[in-house]
């Protein structure tokens, strides 16, 4: 058997004493700032260094999600330092690792940057792997830190002839082979953009930490840092936090090659726009996911009314009050046939932040080829007709970011060269009105929920929707300006949205904004991750903004019923849950930490939301609405999709 290749040098001297910061009980589980100290002492544990470096990489971050386990406890202990506390840094427990990964993804989407989840070896990291896969598929920059077995133990076993099986570590199929401590690392290569393992070489560790953080931020996808449990207490010079400034920029950014290429491509695209007699802009989700919302808005705001604007199902990142906004284009899943025709009859199409996922493109029915000139802007490449320029180079670095390109495009835009009338009265899709037959139903139809959100969503709200039948009808909701839509429809793991909403709620409170969060969650998906309601209650004292949760109780997996087995028991769930009582069960107190309501029909729904007291409810209390839906009720769009497929 070949020995495990590890550094065999003795570890540097570990820290001799634990931090004096208090470990707080469940009465107040947050590490509170208790000292004005901001600069760490000259030598600090590398675990503490890691947390400081994370804060440098994302200054907006205040919270890290975690689940304790015996292989990460030393790392968690290093977070209890006065210098970290003075920055408002805190650890947030979730109820399980899957929920923790989802929460970190939701946090990253709202804070628009790096987030962190910490788990333990094996049992913890594997429970989180589905959530990390979601973050990879949905472009969530999540750092997953895994506390692993000690280097000392691994060296001892590699030098021994004994077969030593360890808890959390699966044994080999061959009983005469030693277990592989790296077995779980091999599972994450294709669902993360970077993976590094710390060791006893401290200088190398600092390089690895920066590499992982930089790659995650650049790629907007998750990465892994494996931290053996005998590493976090090793001492490192804290001055290196400042002597080595954290730099997230690509080595190409600002170079002559980068600027020259941006100018050349921008000129090509704009000249085709100027020549166009029927141009359209398609604003997709990767501009938002890659943090270029401001640059996108600036460019779209500078365009004249003569240029039609469309969004994708995932993005909804255009100001829909604009006179030149038409609707959602998604091929066969477009807002309506007229919206589809208006887009596909364009002679020039500029797709910004294109995301070619099946659920975003109407089962790949989006068609740019009908245009004489098509320009597709992706973070990794730019395509002009049949010519593709690779922005992402062979070494993984990009010549420029999508935000920089949009900024360059906007700086070169000359609207006087767009020779089209400026007083065009564009068609704008208007969502269908709820029919008189639907108003007579004994439950609350999804069309009525659509109408409700069209009326109640406000500017800057955050709208989170789980993978569920309701999500297919989102284009029948009109969005006010700057509403952020968060879904996990590309990966499609039901139950994502509830813990993601917890992460989003923590992020809003860390940012100190006054935005509102609305969550629509199905009953089937909720049963997957429902225990995270307990985290809302546990941390209610520090969450000054709480969400409004709409639990759609339609007695099972309704979207699956539409695909197959409408009455089969495999599409049923336990329908007897007392949903409105759960927040009390999970530690809350009705009227103090939350308000829960059961809304059985349209009459009760209207009575509740027409009451000014309820419609202007205090966001400091979680609002939980159990909305009784129809077992087979879905948006008409689902039926249309099933017919077309």
N, C-alpha and C positions, 0 to 999 in steps of 0.2 A: 504493500500500500504506500503510495507516494505521500510524504508528509505535507501538511497544510503549510503554505508559504506565508509566514508571518514574521514580523520584526521580532528578534529575540532579545533586544536590548532591554535593560531594566527600565521601568517607567520613571519619569521625573518625580520629584518629591510631591506628594499630594498635599492639599491644604490640611492644616492641623486642627482647625476648629470650625464648627458649623457657624452659619450666619446667625446673628442675634435677632433678625426680623421675626416677628411672631408668626406661628402657624395658627391660623384662626379656625374657630369651630364653625359648625353649621349655622350658628346664629348670624354670622357675617363671614361668608366664605371667601371674601375678596381681600387680597393683600392691599392694605391701605397705605398711602404715602405717610410715613411717620417721621420724616427727616428731610431737611432741605438739601442734603447731600446729593450732588448730581454727578460728580466725577468719581469713578471708582478708585480704590487704592491702587498702588503701583503693581501689586500682584493680585490677581483674581483667579478663581477657578475657570477653566476653559468653558464650562457650562454657562457660567455667568457671561463670559465673553460672547458666547454664541447668542444669548438673548439680547445683549447690547447691540450686536452686529445686525440682528434682525430688525431692531428698532431704527438703526441707521439706514437699512435697506428700504424700510417703509415707515417713515416718520408718523404716518397716520395711524399705524397699528398700536393698539393698547392692550389687546387681549389675545391670549393663545389658548386654544382648546386642547384638552388632554384627558386621558384616562390613566390613572396610576397603575403600575405593575412592578413587580420586584426588580425588573431589569432597567427601569427608567427612574426609580425613586431618587437616586443620587443626582440625576440631571434636574429633576423637579426641585430638589432642595436648593440647588444653586440659584434658583429664581428668587429666593427670599433674601434679597439684599437691599440695603437702604438706597443705593444708587438707582436700582431698577424701580423701587417703590416710589421714589421721588418723581419718576417720569410717568406715574399712573399705570405702570405695567401690572397685569394681573393674569392669573391662570383661571380658566373657566372649565369646570367639569361638564361633560355630557354623560348621558345615561349608558351609552355603549359606543364602541369604536365606529360602527357604521354611521351612527348619527353624528359623531364627532367629525368625521370626514365630510359629511353633508353640510354640517354647520360651518366648517371652515370654508367650504366652497361658497355658501351664501354670504359669509363675511367678506370674502374676496370680491364678490360681485358688487356689493354695496360700497365697500371702501375703495374699490377700483385699484386693487393692488395685492401684494403678497399677504397671504394668511398662513397660519401654522396649526398643525395638529400633531400631538405627541401620543404615541402608543407604546406598548411593550412588545417584546419579541414574540413572534409566532402567533399565539392566540389573539393578541391585540392587533398586530399589523394585518393578519389575514381577515379579521372581521372588518377592517377598514378598507380592504382592497377594492370592494365594489364601489365605495364612495370615491376612492381615488380614481378608479376607472371613469366614473361619472365626470370628475373634474377634468380628466384628460380629454374626454370626448367633448365636454362643454367649455373648454378653454378657461379653467379656473386655476390661477397661480397659487397652488397650495403646497407648502413644504410639509412633508410627512417625516417627522423625526421618530426613529425607532430605537428604543433602548435595547441593546442586545447582550448576549453572554460576554463575559470578560475576556480580554485578550489573554490574560494569564491562564484562564481555564483552557482556552483554545490551544495555546502553546503546550500546556501540560499534556493535553490529550494527543496532540500531534506527535509528541516525543515518547509517548507511552504505547505499549503493546496491548493495553487494556481496552475493552469495549465499555465506554462510559456513556450511558443514556441519561439525558437531562430533561427535566420537566420543560414543557413548551416546545421541545425539539423532537420532531418525528424521528424514530429510529430508521435505520436502513432496512430495506427488504431482506438483505443478506445479514443474518444475525452475526456474522463474523467480520462485519465491516463497521468502522466507527461512524457515528452520525455526522452529517455535514452541517456545520453551523451556518453555512451560507445558502442553505436550501431555499429559504424564503426570498432571498435577494434575487434569485434567478427568475422569480415569478413576476417581477415588476418592471423588467427592462422595457417592455413594449407598451406600458401604460404610464410611463413617466419620461420626462425629457432629460433627466440627469440623476445619477446615483453615486454617492461617495460614502466611504466608511472612515471614521476617525481612528487614529491609532496613537502610539506613544510619541510620534514625531510631531512636536508642537508646531514648528514652522510649516510643515506640510499641512497640518490640520487647518491653519488659518487660510491657506490657499484653497483648500477643499471647501471650506465654509463659504468663502466669497464666490467660488465657482458655482456652487449649488444655488446660492441666492440670485446671482446674476442671471444664470440660465433660466431659472423659473420665471423671473420678472420679464426677461426678453421673450420667452416662448409663450408666456401666459398659460402654462401647463404645469402639472405637479412634478415635484422632484423629491428624491429621498436622501436623507442623511442618517446613516446608521451610526449609533453612538454606543460602543461597548460600555458596560456599566462601571468599569474601572478607569474610565477616561474623564468624566465630568469634573472631578475634583483636582485634576492636575493643574498646577499653577502656570499662568501665562502673564506676560507683561501687559498690563492694561493700556499702556501708552500706545500700543500698536493699534488700538481702536482709532486713534487720531493720527498716528504717523502714517498709516496706510488708509487714505480716504476710500470709502466704498464708491466704486464706479460701475454703473450699470450700462454705460454706453458701449456700443459696438466699436471695435477698433477702426471701422470704416467710416463711422459717423463724422460728418464735417470734412471728410477728405475731398480732394479735387475730383477723384473718380466718382464719389457719391453725388456731389453737387452737380457735376456735369451730366451724369445720367438722369438725375431728377429733372433737370432743366430740359434735356432732350425729350424725355417721355412726356413731360407736361406740355411742351409745345406741340408735340404730335397729337395728343388728346384734344387740346384746346382748338387746334386748327380744324380738326374733324367736327368739333362742336360748332365752330363758327360757320362751317360749310353746310351744316344740317338745316333742313326745313321742318323737321319734326323730332326734336330731341327729347330723350327721357333719361332721368337719373333713377337708378335702383339702389336704394340704401339698405344694405344688408347688415348682419349682426357683428361681423368681425371687427368693424371699426370700433364699436362699443366694447367688445370683449378685449380689444387691445388698447383700451384707454384713450381713444382718439375722439371722444364725443365732442369736445370743445372745437377741435379742428373741423370735424364734420359739420357742426352747426354753423360755424363761420362761413364755410364754403357754400352750404345750401342757402344761407341767408343772403349771400351776395349774388346769387343767381336771379335773373329776371323772371317774371311771371310766365314768360313764354316757354320755359323749360318745365316739363311735367315731372312730378316727383312721385315715386312709389316706394313702399317699404316691403320687406319680406315678413313672413309669419313670425320669425324669431326676433326680428329687430324692433319694429315699431319705434324707430329712433328719429323720425321726421316730425316736425311740428305739424300736426294734422289740421291745425286751424289755417294754415297757409292756403291762399287761393289756388295755388298750382299743385296742391297735394290731391292725388287721384284716389289711391287706395292701396290695398295689399296685393302685390303680384306674386303668385306662386304657381304659375302654369295652370293646371286644372284645379288648383286649390286657391285661385285668386278670389278677391272679394266678390266679383261677379263677372259675367262674360264680357261686359262692356269694358271693365277695367283690364281684363286680359287682352282684349282686342286693341285697346288704346296703346298698351305697352308693345305688343308684338307687331304693330303697324309703324312703330318708330323707325326712322332711318339712322338714328344714332342712339346707342345705349351705353351708358357709363354705369357699371356695377361697382359700388364701393363696399369693400369688406365682404366680398362674396363668400358664402358658406354653402357648399353644395350637398348638405345632408338631405336625405330622403324626405324627412318630415318638414323640411324647410322649402322644398322645391316641388311640392305636389307629386311625390313619387317620381322625381326627376323629369317632370314635364315642363319645367322652366325652359324657355327657348329664347336665346339671345341671337340665334343665327338668322332670324328674319330681318334683322337690321343690316343696313349696308355697312355700317361701322360699329363694331362692338369693342368696348374697352373694359377689361375686368381687372380690378385692383384687389389683390389678395396680399396679406402680410408677407408671403413668401415669393410671390411672383406678380408680374404685370403682363397681361395679355392684350395686345392690340390686333384685332382680327386673328390671323393665324400665327402671329409672331409673339413669342413668349420671352420675356426677360426675367431671369432668376434674380430676385432680390436677396434671397437667402443663399449664401455662398457654401462651398463644399466644407468649410471649417465650422459651419453652423451659425456664423455671424451674418447679420443683415447689413446690406449697404446703407439702408435707411429704414426708419420705422414707417408704418402706414400713416401715423400722425404727421411726421415730417413731410411725407409726400403730399398729403392733403394741404398742409401749410404752404408748400411750394406751389402747388396747383392753384391755390387761392391767390397767392401773391402775383401770379402771372395772368390771372383771369382779367380779360378786358371785355366788359359786357357791351361796350359800344360796337363790338365786332359781331355780336349775335343779332343778325338782321331779321328779326321777327317782331310782329306786333306785340306790344306790352299790355294790351287791354283784352287779352284772350279770356273768355269765360269758360274755364275748364270744367269738365264733368268731375263730380266728386261722389264717390260711393256713399250712400246713406244706408245704414243698417236697417234690415227689415223690421217693421213694427210687429209687436206681439199681436197675433190674430185673436179675434173674438172667441174662437173655439178654444184656444190655449188659455184664455182668461177663465174659462169655465171648468178647467181641470181641477181635481180634488187635491193636487199637490202643486209644488212650485216648479214650473218647467224651466229648463235651462235658458230658453229664450227670454224669460222674464228676468233671470239673473243678468243676462247680457244688457238688457234695458236698464237695470238697476245700476250697473257699473258705468254705463255711459252717462248716467245722470249724476253719479256720486263721486267718481274719480276726480281728483283735483290735480293741478299742476304740481310736479315734483313728487307725486306719490310713487311708492314702490308696489308693484303688482306681481305677486308670486303665484304661479299656478302649477299644480302637480301634473304629471302625466295621467290624463284621465279624459273621459269623453268631453267634458266641458272645454278642454283646451283646444279642441278642433273648431270651436265656434268663436275664437278670440277675434277674428276679423270682423265679427258683428258687434264689436264694442268700439266706440269712438274714444280715442285716447286724448286727453288734454296735453298741453305742452310739457315736455320733459318727464313724462311718466316712464319709469324704468321697469321693463318687463323682464322677469326672471322665470325661466322654465328649465326643465331637464329633458325636454322632448327628444333631443337627439339621441341621448343614451337610453332614455325611457325607463328608468328604474322607479317604479311607483313607491311612494312614501318619501321621496327625496325632499319634497317641498316643506314639510313640517319642520324638520331639524334645520333645513336651509333658512327658514324664516327665523328660527332662533338665532342662527349666526348673523343674519341680516339685521335683526333687532339689536344685538350686541354691537354691531358695527355702527348703526345709527347713533346709539347712545355714546359710543366712543368718539364719533365725529361731532357730537353736540348739535346736530341739526334738528329741525322740528318737522321732518317729513313724516308721512303716515305710511303704514304697511298694511296691505290687504293680502290675505292668503285665501285661495280657494283650493280645498283639499277633498278628495273623495274618501268615502268611508272605507273602501277596500285598501287603498294606499295608506290610510291613517293607521290601520291595524298593524302595519309593518313597523311603524316608528313612533307610535303614539306616546311612549313613555317620555319623550322629550318635552311634553307639556309640563312635566315635573321641573324641568330646568327653568321655564318661564316663571314658575312659582318660586323656586329656590332663590332666584336672583331678582325677584320683583322689587326688592328694596333699592337696587341700583339701576334698574331699567326704567327711566323716566318716560320712555316711549314704548308702548306695547302695541302689538298688532291687532287687527280685526281678522278673526279666523272664521271663514265660512266653511263649515263641514257639510258637504253635500251627501246626505244619507239617502242613497237610492238602492240600498239592500244588495250590494254585491259589485262584481266586476262588470259594469255596464258596457264599457267599450268592448270587452271580450265577448259579451253576449251578442253584440252586433256582428262580430266576426264569425263566431260559431257557438253552438250549444246554448242558445238563448235560455232554455229552461233546464239545462244540465246542472246538477249539484256542484260540479267543479267551479262554476261561476258564482256560487253562493258564498257568503261569509256568515259568521254568527251575527245575526241581525238584531240581537236583543241587548246590545251594549247600551248603557245609559250615558250617552255621550255628554249630555249637559251636566252630569255629575262628576265627570272625570277630573276636572281641575280641583275640585274639593278633595277627591281621592288622592291626587298627587300633591297635596300639601297647601292648596290655596284656600281662601275664604271668600265665599260669594259676597259681592258688594264691596269688598276691601281690595283684594288682589285682582279680581276679575268680575265680570258679569256674564252669565250664561243664559241663553234663551233657546227655546224650541219654537221654530216657525213652521207650522204644519201646512199652510196653504197661502194663497195670494192675499186673502183678507188679513190674516195675522201678520204677514210680511209687510203689507202696506201700513197697517196700524202701528207696527213697531217703528218703521223708518220714517213715517210721516209725523211721528211724535218728535217735536223739536228737541226735547231732552235727550232722546236716544240718538238722533242723527248728529248731534253735537257732543257725543259722549267723550269723556275724559280719556285721552290717549295714555294716561298713566295706568289705567286698568285695562287688562286684556279683555277684549270683547269676543265672546264665543257664540256663534250662531249655528245651531243645528238646523239645517235647511232640509226639509223633507222633499225629496225629489221623486220622480217616477222611475220605477224599476227598469223600464225600457225607453225612457225619455232621453233623447240626445239631440244635439243640433242637427238640423236638416243637412248640414254639410257632411256629417258622418254617413248618413244614408247615401248621399251623392257619391261619396268616396267609395263606398262598398259597391255601388252599382258600376262605377267606372273600372274598379279592379276586378 
